[in-house]
Amino acid sequence: MNLTTLKKVTDFEWELPKQGDMKVPGKIFGNTQIIDHLISDVKKGKEWNALVQIANVACLPGIQRASIALSDVHPGYGFPIGGVAAFDPEEGGVVCMGGIGFDINCGVVTIKTDLKKEDINSRTKQLLDILYRKIPAGLGSEGKIHLSVSQLDDVLRGGAEWSIEHGYGRKEDLEFIEEHGKMIHADPGTVSSKAKQRQLNQVGTLGSGNHYLEVQYVADIYDESVAKVYGLERDGVVISIHTGSRALGHQIGTDYLKDLAQATKKYNIKIRDKDLVCAPILSPEGERYYSAVCAGINCAFANREVITHLVREAFHEVFPDTRLDLLYHIGHNTCKQEEHYGKLVYVHRKGSTRDFGPGREEIPSQYREVGQPVIVGGTMGTCSFILHGTKVGMEKSFGSAIHGAGRQMSRQQAKKEFWGENVVRDLEKKGIHVKGHSLAGIAEEAPGAYKDIINVVDCMHHSGISKKVAMLKPLINIKG
């Protein structure tokens, strides 16, 4: 296949023509800088490149309209990170491991406060120490919640509802959590004993890798009217929590690799990459895997709601009367049943997030006229963004948007390029206080390891997929 001849649709939308076994074209949202980088990887003969993965996904059974890549696209396992694909079960559509990944429902919560930046400038180190003490983080970290297997089953069924029922969160939070914090098709019986054992002490923990807790302030507002609907004001303080389903989600992925590989052979599904193992959605294997993924999604919803509760407790130690209300709580790395173009499809979002536009009933009523908030995490040395969903996004990307800046170098390369101590020192000079459980982990997440988030977000904005509302800049960052 010729993967280097892309058709330019607009300055921010490109098409990879259908060829070979591709059932649909590829569609990429980005500017010439992003496209040139993708083509360069192909011309250099890199086996692991995003354009090949976009084409591979386009070959899967039952895929609808296009294999989509957003502006933070970079190579992943099976799907590219920043990849989106929807499958129709009535056309032999599949549920695909590579379209979800191991960190099931890795996602972000953003909490609004009534504080201003100036209110916390003299208290940042105090806040940092309290948050670091209260929120367990790091590889294999364990929290204060210790569950039996039957109690964990309740978590996997109930999601954020479980957290709130057990005193970790507020009932009104559910309105502002994607899917109201609970996937109804979750079945704990499809999750292995090993996955459950690994998770018994991990509910309410941040984990490691690119997971973080960040105290931020609103540095700029691009759309005053939408910002007002969202309750965002210039210099207002917010807190963002980025984590997922922890060990349970990873073990679900590991467990189902073999099952889906067998299903791929059983149903004679041709795949171009071993990381695209899958099963028909309507098959017993597909239904089991989807139910397990839903359980993993619920685990992550519960985890982030518990951490939200712990953040509120920490802030109230310093600012007893401050308000701490959810802006929104969204997930990445998911597969979900959704209605698009008048049919029920299973939307896979690998390193991307839901981006529903105005009018969708799934959006909280107070946001419904403007579209849902889209939380885009940046690096600890730059900025993050709040966007809003659009009708264009509904039409062109199955209501999906970017979730972050996207890496421009591997973790191993980042550890060679950066020293954790230097990263912390450089950020301190910028007034950003960082604390982590591993200096090597901080090096992996150095700002220089990521793409230019402003360019990535501007591509989404100019393509119309989602629109800029506000820029957030960091004051405090806790890394696993």
NULORO-124742 format. One record per residue (C-alpha): x, y, z; residue in three letters. Coordinates in nm, 3 decimals. Layout:
<sites>
> u, v, w, residu
> X, Y, Z, ALA $
...
</sites>
This chain:
<sites>
> u, v, w, residu
> 0.000, 0.000, 0.000, MET $
> 0.110, 0.357, -0.068, ASN $
> 0.082, 0.530, 0.267, LEU $
> 0.265, 0.850, 0.177, THR $
> 0.013, 0.999, -0.067, THR $
> -0.248, 1.166, 0.148, LEU $
> -0.539, 1.365, 0.010, LYS $
> -0.571, 1.711, 0.162, LYS $
> -0.934, 1.786, 0.249, VAL $
> -0.868, 2.109, 0.441, THR $
> -0.562, 2.259, 0.609, ASP $
> -0.646, 2.046, 0.914, PHE $
> -0.805, 1.733, 0.766, GLU $
> -0.638, 1.467, 0.549, TRP $
> -0.750, 1.140, 0.396, GLU $
> -0.558, 0.817, 0.348, LEU $
> -0.735, 0.667, 0.042, PRO $
> -0.891, 0.323, 0.072, LYS $
> -0.657, 0.065, -0.083, GLN $
> -0.569, -0.302, -0.051, GLY $
> -0.775, -0.466, 0.225, ASP $
> -0.889, -0.134, 0.371, MET $
> -1.268, -0.131, 0.412, LYS $
> -1.280, 0.244, 0.478, VAL $
> -1.036, 0.531, 0.424, PRO $
> -0.814, 0.673, 0.692, GLY $
> -0.891, 1.021, 0.820, LYS $
> -0.630, 1.230, 1.001, ILE $
> -0.688, 1.563, 1.173, PHE $
> -0.370, 1.768, 1.187, GLY $
> -0.166, 2.035, 1.012, ASN $
> 0.124, 1.989, 0.769, THR $
> 0.373, 1.964, 1.055, GLN $
> 0.192, 1.661, 1.200, ILE $
> 0.133, 1.503, 0.858, ILE $
> 0.496, 1.550, 0.751, ASP $
> 0.612, 1.375, 1.067, HIS $
> 0.382, 1.078, 1.000, LEU $
> 0.498, 1.047, 0.638, ILE $
> 0.863, 1.080, 0.742, SER $
> 0.829, 0.775, 0.969, ASP $
> 0.697, 0.570, 0.675, VAL $
> 0.972, 0.685, 0.438, LYS $
> 1.238, 0.603, 0.697, LYS $
> 1.102, 0.248, 0.703, GLY $
> 1.004, 0.255, 1.069, LYS $
> 0.800, -0.058, 1.133, GLU $
> 0.624, 0.102, 1.428, TRP $
> 0.446, 0.399, 1.274, ASN $
> 0.103, 0.553, 1.303, ALA $
> 0.010, 0.563, 0.933, LEU $
> 0.054, 0.187, 0.902, VAL $
> -0.161, 0.142, 1.212, GLN $
> -0.434, 0.371, 1.074, ILE $
> -0.442, 0.156, 0.759, ALA $
> -0.440, -0.168, 0.959, ASN $
> -0.741, -0.059, 1.166, VAL $
> -0.925, 0.028, 0.843, ALA $
> -0.907, -0.340, 0.746, CYS $
> -1.104, -0.468, 1.046, LEU $
> -1.454, -0.616, 0.994, PRO $
> -1.756, -0.392, 1.037, GLY $
> -1.562, -0.066, 1.068, ILE $
> -1.775, 0.239, 0.991, GLN $
> -1.693, 0.543, 0.775, ARG $
> -1.319, 0.585, 0.854, ALA $
> -1.021, 0.483, 1.061, SER $
> -0.966, 0.811, 1.246, ILE $
> -0.651, 0.967, 1.392, ALA $
> -0.652, 1.290, 1.590, LEU $
> -0.380, 1.552, 1.613, SER $
> -0.199, 1.390, 1.909, ASP $
> -0.151, 1.072, 1.703, VAL $
> 0.157, 0.856, 1.761, HIS $
> 0.226, 0.481, 1.742, PRO $
> 0.058, 0.250, 1.990, GLY $
> -0.009, -0.122, 2.014, TYR $
> -0.254, -0.214, 1.739, GLY $
> -0.436, 0.118, 1.714, PHE $
> -0.232, 0.437, 1.715, PRO $
> -0.263, 0.651, 2.027, ILE $
> -0.517, 0.917, 1.930, GLY $
> -0.704, 0.658, 1.722, GLY $
> -1.082, 0.623, 1.692, VAL $
> -1.290, 0.357, 1.518, ALA $
> -1.656, 0.257, 1.537, ALA $
> -1.790, -0.091, 1.457, PHE $
> -2.141, -0.203, 1.370, ASP $
> -2.229, -0.538, 1.532, PRO $
> -2.488, -0.605, 1.259, GLU $
> -2.213, -0.588, 0.994, GLU $
> -1.976, -0.827, 1.171, GLY $
> -1.815, -0.552, 1.372, GLY $
> -1.555, -0.647, 1.631, VAL $
> -1.440, -0.547, 1.976, VAL $
> -1.064, -0.507, 1.949, CYS $
> -0.799, -0.527, 2.219, MET $
> -0.570, -0.284, 2.037, GLY $
> -0.842, -0.018, 2.032, GLY $
> -0.868, -0.010, 2.411, ILE $
> -0.530, -0.110, 2.549, GLY $
> -0.421, -0.208, 2.897, PHE $
> -0.487, 0.112, 3.092, ASP $
> -0.864, 0.077, 3.060, ILE $
> -1.049, 0.405, 3.119, ASN $
> -0.741, 0.602, 3.203, CYS $
> -0.911, 0.941, 3.235, GLY $
> -0.930, 1.285, 3.395, VAL $
> -1.141, 1.457, 3.658, VAL $
> -1.126, 1.836, 3.682, THR $
> -1.256, 1.999, 3.999, ILE $
> -1.353, 2.367, 4.016, LYS $
> -1.289, 2.579, 4.325, THR $
> -1.389, 2.930, 4.431, ASP $
> -1.023, 3.011, 4.500, LEU $
> -0.803, 3.240, 4.295, LYS $
> -0.436, 3.190, 4.216, LYS $
> -0.339, 3.465, 4.458, GLU $
> -0.521, 3.281, 4.739, ASP $
> -0.289, 2.981, 4.721, ILE $
> 0.042, 3.134, 4.609, ASN $
> 0.175, 3.140, 4.965, SER $
> 0.029, 2.797, 5.048, ARG $
> 0.146, 2.589, 4.752, THR $
> 0.415, 2.395, 4.940, LYS $
> 0.176, 2.324, 5.225, GLN $
> -0.087, 2.201, 4.979, LEU $
> 0.171, 1.992, 4.795, LEU $
> 0.277, 1.816, 5.115, ASP $
> -0.082, 1.744, 5.223, ILE $
> -0.188, 1.615, 4.882, LEU $
> 0.125, 1.400, 4.859, TYR $
> 0.051, 1.252, 5.201, ARG $
> -0.318, 1.185, 5.138, LYS $
> -0.317, 1.047, 4.782, ILE $
> -0.115, 0.725, 4.740, PRO $
> 0.093, 0.728, 4.422, ALA $
> 0.372, 0.532, 4.256, GLY $
> 0.419, 0.193, 4.095, LEU $
> 0.219, -0.070, 4.285, GLY $
> 0.093, 0.189, 4.533, SER $
> -0.176, 0.080, 4.778, GLU $
> -0.436, 0.290, 4.955, GLY $
> -0.629, 0.281, 5.279, LYS $
> -0.927, 0.100, 5.126, ILE $
> -0.887, -0.275, 5.164, HIS $
> -1.152, -0.484, 4.994, LEU $
> -1.259, -0.844, 4.984, SER $
> -1.321, -1.003, 4.644, VAL $
> -1.698, -0.971, 4.687, SER $
> -1.662, -0.605, 4.781, GLN $
> -1.445, -0.546, 4.474, LEU $
> -1.716, -0.711, 4.264, ASP $
> -1.950, -0.442, 4.395, ASP $
> -1.700, -0.177, 4.278, VAL $
> -1.687, -0.335, 3.932, LEU $
> -2.067, -0.331, 3.908, ARG $
> -2.126, 0.009, 4.065, GLY $
> -1.840, 0.232, 3.947, GLY $
> -1.852, 0.582, 4.094, ALA $
> -2.187, 0.497, 4.257, GLU $
> -2.002, 0.252, 4.482, TRP $
> -1.757, 0.522, 4.592, SER $
> -2.034, 0.766, 4.677, ILE $
> -2.244, 0.506, 4.860, GLU $
> -1.939, 0.431, 5.077, HIS $
> -1.871, 0.794, 5.167, GLY $
> -1.610, 0.874, 4.904, TYR $
> -1.778, 1.143, 4.696, GLY $
> -2.102, 1.331, 4.648, ARG $
> -2.424, 1.214, 4.489, LYS $
> -2.438, 1.528, 4.273, GLU $
> -2.102, 1.430, 4.117, ASP $
> -2.273, 1.157, 3.913, LEU $
> -2.439, 1.413, 3.684, GLU $
> -2.092, 1.532, 3.583, PHE $
> -1.931, 1.194, 3.519, ILE $
> -1.935, 1.038, 3.174, GLU $
> -2.198, 0.758, 3.167, GLU $
> -2.297, 0.884, 3.515, HIS $
> -1.998, 0.689, 3.641, GLY $
> -2.132, 0.342, 3.563, LYS $
> -2.124, 0.107, 3.264, MET $
> -2.434, -0.111, 3.288, ILE $
> -2.286, -0.404, 3.092, HIS $
> -2.009, -0.468, 3.345, ALA $
> -1.991, -0.828, 3.468, ASP $
> -1.739, -0.905, 3.745, PRO $
> -1.768, -1.272, 3.648, GLY $
> -1.572, -1.199, 3.330, THR $
> -1.275, -1.063, 3.529, VAL $
> -1.013, -1.311, 3.646, SER $
> -0.931, -1.387, 4.007, SER $
> -0.575, -1.265, 3.945, LYS $
> -0.699, -0.927, 3.819, ALA $
> -0.917, -0.889, 4.127, LYS $
> -0.643, -0.992, 4.369, GLN $
> -0.413, -0.726, 4.221, ARG $
> -0.678, -0.457, 4.276, GLN $
> -0.795, -0.531, 4.631, LEU $
> -0.580, -0.255, 4.785, ASN $
> -0.551, -0.017, 4.491, GLN $
> -0.884, 0.167, 4.486, VAL $
> -0.810, 0.532, 4.563, GLY $
> -0.452, 0.534, 4.428, THR $
> -0.288, 0.739, 4.154, LEU $
> -0.041, 0.488, 4.015, GLY $
> 0.261, 0.572, 3.803, SER $
> 0.362, 0.651, 3.445, GLY $
> 0.183, 0.953, 3.300, ASN $
> -0.071, 0.963, 3.582, HIS $
> -0.074, 1.279, 3.788, TYR $
> -0.256, 1.509, 4.023, LEU $
> -0.220, 1.875, 3.930, GLU $
> -0.335, 2.200, 4.089, VAL $
> -0.381, 2.454, 3.812, GLN $
> -0.513, 2.803, 3.744, TYR $
> -0.710, 2.939, 3.450, VAL $
> -0.445, 3.131, 3.257, ALA $
> -0.655, 3.231, 2.959, ASP $
> -1.013, 3.217, 2.836, ILE $
> -1.095, 3.186, 2.465, TYR $
> -1.474, 3.167, 2.482, ASP $
> -1.625, 3.372, 2.761, GLU $
> -1.979, 3.247, 2.711, SER $
> -1.890, 2.876, 2.729, VAL $
> -1.648, 2.939, 3.018, ALA $
> -1.934, 3.100, 3.209, LYS $
> -2.153, 2.793, 3.150, VAL $
> -1.869, 2.573, 3.278, TYR $
> -1.810, 2.798, 3.580, GLY $
> -1.453, 2.891, 3.483, LEU $
> -1.302, 3.232, 3.560, GLU $
> -0.963, 3.381, 3.483, ARG $
> -0.708, 3.299, 3.758, ASP $
> -0.954, 3.055, 3.913, GLY $
> -0.795, 2.748, 4.075, VAL $
> -0.885, 2.399, 3.952, VAL $
> -0.750, 2.051, 4.026, ILE $
> -0.708, 1.776, 3.768, SER $
> -0.666, 1.405, 3.847, ILE $
> -0.536, 1.171, 3.576, HIS $
> -0.541, 0.798, 3.647, THR $
> -0.720, 0.479, 3.545, GLY $
> -0.816, 0.126, 3.644, SER $
> -0.471, 0.046, 3.785, ARG $
> -0.359, -0.317, 3.803, ALA $
> -0.704, -0.457, 3.731, LEU $
> -0.727, -0.294, 3.390, GLY $
> -0.381, -0.411, 3.294, HIS $
> -0.455, -0.767, 3.399, GLN $
> -0.782, -0.771, 3.202, ILE $
> -0.579, -0.682, 2.894, GLY $
> -0.322, -0.951, 2.965, THR $
> -0.588, -1.214, 3.032, ASP $
> -0.786, -1.150, 2.715, TYR $
> -0.492, -1.136, 2.474, LEU $
> -0.493, -1.515, 2.447, LYS $
> -0.874, -1.544, 2.434, ASP $
> -0.903, -1.286, 2.156, LEU $
> -0.615, -1.441, 1.962, ALA $
> -0.805, -1.770, 1.964, GLN $
> -1.128, -1.592, 1.865, ALA $
> -0.952, -1.420, 1.575, THR $
> -0.857, -1.762, 1.439, LYS $
> -1.191, -1.923, 1.522, LYS $
> -1.390, -1.663, 1.327, TYR $
> -1.132, -1.642, 1.048, ASN $
> -1.071, -1.270, 1.096, ILE $
> -0.780, -1.137, 0.893, LYS $
> -0.565, -0.892, 1.089, ILE $
> -0.251, -0.713, 0.975, ARG $
> -0.101, -0.681, 1.323, ASP $
> -0.100, -0.932, 1.609, LYS $
> -0.196, -0.648, 1.847, ASP $
> -0.531, -0.619, 1.668, LEU $
> -0.667, -0.948, 1.802, VAL $
> -1.044, -0.921, 1.830, CYS $
> -1.377, -1.101, 1.838, ALA $
> -1.714, -1.031, 1.677, PRO $
> -1.917, -0.809, 1.910, ILE $
> -2.209, -1.054, 1.898, LEU $
> -1.997, -1.362, 1.970, SER $
> -1.966, -1.515, 2.321, PRO $
> -1.597, -1.415, 2.324, GLU $
> -1.676, -1.059, 2.220, GLY $
> -1.952, -1.024, 2.477, GLU $
> -1.726, -1.155, 2.756, ARG $
> -1.443, -0.919, 2.667, TYR $
> -1.676, -0.619, 2.639, TYR $
> -1.828, -0.700, 2.981, SER $
> -1.478, -0.721, 3.130, ALA $
> -1.381, -0.388, 2.972, VAL $
> -1.695, -0.232, 3.119, CYS $
> -1.593, -0.367, 3.461, ALA $
> -1.250, -0.208, 3.413, GLY $
> -1.414, 0.122, 3.315, ILE $
> -1.622, 0.111, 3.634, ASN $
> -1.312, 0.039, 3.840, CYS $
> -1.150, 0.355, 3.703, ALA $
> -1.461, 0.565, 3.763, PHE $
> -1.465, 0.447, 4.125, ALA $
> -1.092, 0.507, 4.166, ASN $
> -1.106, 0.867, 4.043, ARG $
> -1.414, 0.943, 4.254, GLU $
> -1.234, 0.821, 4.568, VAL $
> -0.932, 1.038, 4.482, ILE $
> -1.167, 1.332, 4.422, THR $
> -1.292, 1.283, 4.778, HIS $
> -0.935, 1.272, 4.912, LEU $
> -0.847, 1.592, 4.723, VAL $
> -1.147, 1.766, 4.877, ARG $
> -1.034, 1.656, 5.223, GLU $
> -0.681, 1.783, 5.156, ALA $
> -0.798, 2.124, 5.034, PHE $
> -1.035, 2.162, 5.328, HIS $
> -0.740, 2.118, 5.565, GLU $
> -0.597, 2.441, 5.423, VAL $
> -0.911, 2.618, 5.299, PHE $
> -1.201, 2.487, 5.513, PRO $
> -1.478, 2.678, 5.337, ASP $
> -1.377, 2.645, 4.973, THR $
> -1.615, 2.494, 4.719, ARG $
> -1.489, 2.194, 4.525, LEU $
> -1.738, 2.098, 4.252, ASP $
> -1.682, 1.874, 3.951, LEU $
> -1.634, 2.043, 3.616, LEU $
> -1.637, 1.704, 3.446, TYR $
> -1.501, 1.350, 3.469, HIS $
> -1.411, 1.176, 3.142, ILE $
> -1.231, 0.862, 3.025, GLY $
> -0.985, 0.755, 2.758, HIS $
> -0.902, 0.401, 2.639, ASN $
> -1.259, 0.281, 2.621, THR $
> -1.505, 0.092, 2.403, CYS $
> -1.865, 0.203, 2.440, LYS $
> -2.205, 0.145, 2.284, GLN $
> -2.321, 0.473, 2.133, GLU $
> -2.571, 0.590, 1.875, GLU $
> -2.423, 0.760, 1.570, HIS $
> -2.581, 0.821, 1.230, TYR $
> -2.897, 0.649, 1.350, GLY $
> -2.737, 0.317, 1.443, LYS $
> -2.583, 0.155, 1.749, LEU $
> -2.206, 0.121, 1.714, VAL $
> -1.919, 0.030, 1.943, TYR $
> -1.679, 0.325, 1.952, VAL $
> -1.317, 0.245, 2.038, HIS $
> -1.118, 0.542, 2.166, ARG $
> -0.750, 0.464, 2.214, LYS $
> -0.579, 0.760, 2.375, GLY $
> -0.875, 0.979, 2.285, SER $
> -1.180, 1.098, 2.470, THR $
> -1.551, 1.154, 2.420, ARG $
> -1.634, 1.492, 2.268, ASP $
> -2.012, 1.509, 2.246, PHE $
> -2.158, 1.822, 2.090, GLY $
> -2.463, 2.031, 2.179, PRO $
> -2.794, 1.857, 2.225, GLY $
> -2.679, 1.505, 2.319, ARG $
> -2.883, 1.370, 2.610, GLU $
> -2.571, 1.210, 2.761, GLU $
> -2.436, 1.557, 2.848, ILE $
> -2.525, 1.722, 3.183, PRO $
> -2.833, 1.941, 3.135, SER $
> -2.651, 2.262, 3.224, GLN $
> -2.388, 2.197, 2.953, TYR $
> -2.622, 2.061, 2.687, ARG $
> -2.653, 2.381, 2.486, GLU $
> -2.276, 2.422, 2.441, VAL $
> -2.148, 2.062, 2.435, GLY $
> -1.957, 1.862, 2.692, GLN $
> -1.629, 1.978, 2.844, PRO $
> -1.323, 1.808, 2.694, VAL $
> -1.025, 1.796, 2.931, ILE $
> -0.690, 1.787, 2.751, VAL $
> -0.392, 1.716, 2.975, GLY $
> -0.063, 1.883, 2.892, GLY $
> 0.282, 1.844, 3.042, THR $
> 0.379, 1.955, 3.390, MET $
> 0.588, 2.237, 3.240, GLY $
> 0.344, 2.381, 2.989, THR $
> -0.035, 2.391, 3.006, CYS $
> -0.358, 2.197, 2.976, SER $
> -0.681, 2.294, 2.804, PHE $
> -1.056, 2.280, 2.843, ILE $
> -1.233, 2.244, 2.508, LEU $
> -1.598, 2.190, 2.425, HIS $
> -1.764, 1.936, 2.199, GLY $
> -1.914, 2.042, 1.865, THR $
> -2.157, 1.922, 1.602, LYS $
> -1.862, 1.896, 1.362, VAL $
> -1.699, 1.648, 1.598, GLY $
> -2.018, 1.445, 1.607, MET $
> -2.022, 1.432, 1.226, GLU $
> -1.653, 1.369, 1.160, LYS $
> -1.499, 1.181, 1.456, SER $
> -1.787, 0.994, 1.622, PHE $
> -1.784, 1.262, 1.893, GLY $
> -1.418, 1.206, 1.981, SER $
> -1.131, 1.443, 2.058, ALA $
> -0.769, 1.445, 2.172, ILE $
> -0.683, 1.356, 2.530, HIS $
> -0.337, 1.508, 2.559, GLY $
> -0.032, 1.640, 2.378, ALA $
> 0.098, 1.301, 2.263, GLY $
> 0.452, 1.175, 2.314, ARG $
> 0.728, 1.265, 2.071, GLN $
> 0.984, 1.030, 2.226, MET $
> 0.966, 0.696, 2.406, SER $
> 0.999, 0.663, 2.783, ARG $
> 1.339, 0.499, 2.744, GLN $
> 1.461, 0.780, 2.521, GLN $
> 1.327, 1.041, 2.765, ALA $
> 1.524, 0.883, 3.052, LYS $
> 1.838, 0.916, 2.841, LYS $
> 1.762, 1.276, 2.746, GLU $
> 1.650, 1.413, 3.084, PHE $
> 1.745, 1.381, 3.452, TRP $
> 1.461, 1.381, 3.705, GLY $
> 1.647, 1.615, 3.943, GLU $
> 1.702, 1.867, 3.665, ASN $
> 1.338, 1.851, 3.557, VAL $
> 1.219, 1.925, 3.913, VAL $
> 1.469, 2.210, 3.953, ARG $
> 1.379, 2.370, 3.619, ASP $
> 1.009, 2.355, 3.701, LEU $
> 1.067, 2.508, 4.047, GLU $
> 1.226, 2.807, 3.871, LYS $
> 0.899, 2.851, 3.681, LYS $
> 0.700, 2.844, 4.006, GLY $
> 0.574, 2.489, 3.950, ILE $
> 0.614, 2.262, 4.252, HIS $
> 0.662, 1.895, 4.162, VAL $
> 0.681, 1.589, 4.383, LYS $
> 0.708, 1.230, 4.267, GLY $
> 0.782, 0.881, 4.395, HIS $
> 1.045, 0.821, 4.128, SER $
> 1.292, 1.062, 3.971, LEU $
> 1.317, 0.824, 3.675, ALA $
> 0.941, 0.850, 3.636, GLY $
> 0.965, 1.229, 3.638, ILE $
> 1.233, 1.210, 3.366, ALA $
> 1.000, 0.994, 3.154, GLU $
> 0.735, 1.265, 3.183, GLU $
> 0.964, 1.562, 3.118, ALA $
> 0.793, 1.837, 2.917, PRO $
> 1.041, 1.784, 2.633, GLY $
> 0.922, 1.425, 2.588, ALA $
> 0.590, 1.549, 2.453, TYR $
> 0.466, 1.727, 2.143, LYS $
> 0.376, 2.096, 2.144, ASP $
> 0.034, 2.088, 2.305, ILE $
> -0.061, 2.431, 2.172, ILE $
> -0.013, 2.309, 1.815, ASN $
> -0.203, 1.986, 1.885, VAL $
> -0.497, 2.173, 2.042, VAL $
> -0.502, 2.439, 1.770, ASP $
> -0.542, 2.163, 1.511, CYS $
> -0.852, 2.037, 1.689, MET $
> -0.984, 2.391, 1.721, HIS $
> -0.931, 2.485, 1.356, HIS $
> -1.066, 2.151, 1.231, SER $
> -1.384, 2.222, 1.426, GLY $
> -1.372, 1.885, 1.606, ILE $
> -1.363, 2.068, 1.939, SER $
> -1.324, 2.432, 2.031, LYS $
> -1.099, 2.604, 2.285, LYS $
> -1.256, 2.735, 2.604, VAL $
> -0.972, 2.787, 2.851, ALA $
> -0.601, 2.730, 2.911, MET $
> -0.488, 2.590, 3.247, LEU $
> -0.135, 2.632, 3.381, LYS $
> 0.019, 2.420, 3.659, PRO $
> 0.107, 2.531, 4.011, LEU $
> 0.151, 2.190, 4.180, ILE $
> 0.213, 1.851, 4.023, ASN $
> 0.228, 1.511, 4.191, ILE $
> 0.365, 1.224, 3.980, LYS $
> 0.349, 0.856, 4.055, GLY $
</sites>
